[in-house]
Amino acid sequence: MLTPQQQPYNQQLNDCLLRKKDITLVVKREDVLHEHVSGNKFRKLYYNMIEARKKGYDQLLTFGGAYSNHIAATAAAGKELGIQTIGVIRGDELGENLEQTLQENPTLRFAVSQGMQLHFVSRKAYRQKTEPEFIENLFQLFGKFYLVPEGGTNELAVKGTGEILTPEDEAFDYICSAVGTGGTIAGLINSAQPHQKVLGFPALKENFLHRDIAKYAQSDHWELIRDYHFGGFAKIDKKLVNFINLVNTLHNLPLDPVYTGKMLYGIIDLIKKKYFPKGSKILAIHTGGLQGKAGMNLRLKQKNLPLLK
């Protein structure tokens, strides 16, 4: 069973904008749960790892991109629990010179250091990752394994993310979360109180998330805010980098550039635009993902952009 290294806590932000608008903004620091299996990844993997053990699996297979938080977290969780992990990675070119790839990619280097076996596939093949024939080929290649979807989202993951909110969080009017595959926000929707509205900030351009979330969500008091993806998944610009660095400086609050940075940028912008009524109490979920900053800084350096602190 995965063991938390630190219990999450609520961190209230204070600045002149929030005081002027009479808005309470608190960040739930789920990122502190575990050094390597942090935030929503801990929540998503927790019950899946229990199920894998219960059913007698000694290896687990999952999917992700070259800088995937999910890949890094799964590798670390597998090492902690003594379960062999296999990561099916998008981009077969990354496997052509593995030594160079690991030298240049901190996420995959970490995954390998945790004992994960990497299997690289083409982007075309990766799009078939949910097809029965594709999965069967993986069974033929690796033998019996417990399958966790890309991003970790399934019913057990939603059960885990449903435990993020605690009784003390019932005082909030809005619950905000970044959205990738939808498993985290689905759990939040299911555990939120009737008076609370759950807002999701997709990290990517999409037209499918509402459908995917609705498969697990048990109420309709939620909304997706699609204006803050900054051009698409893992897309970032100087404005967002500067915002993330400023938040870290002013509030001692580290944010990742793919998920939580975009979410908090969106929340602040909506406050400026008077989206939230005066007196609103907002809880933003820090879903972790800070390991991705190292890889993003490599990309920012190549583009001569400011680096994330």
Secondary structure, 3 states (H helix, E strand, C coil): CCCCCCCCCEEEECCHHHHHHCCEEEEEEHHHCCCCCCHHHHHHHHHHHHHHHHCCCCEEEEEECCCCHHHHHHHHHHHHHCCEEEEEEECHHHHCCHHHHHHHCHHHHHHHHCCCEEEEECHHHHCCCCCHHHHHHHHHHHCCCEECCHHHCCHHHHHHHCCCCCHHHHHCCEEEEEECCCHHHHHHHHHCCCCCEEEEEECCCCCCHHHHHHCCCCCCCEEECCCCCCCCCCCCCHHHHHHHHHHHHHHCCCCCCCCHHHHHHHHHHHHHCCCCCCCCEEEEEECCCCCHHHHHHHHHHHCCCCCCC
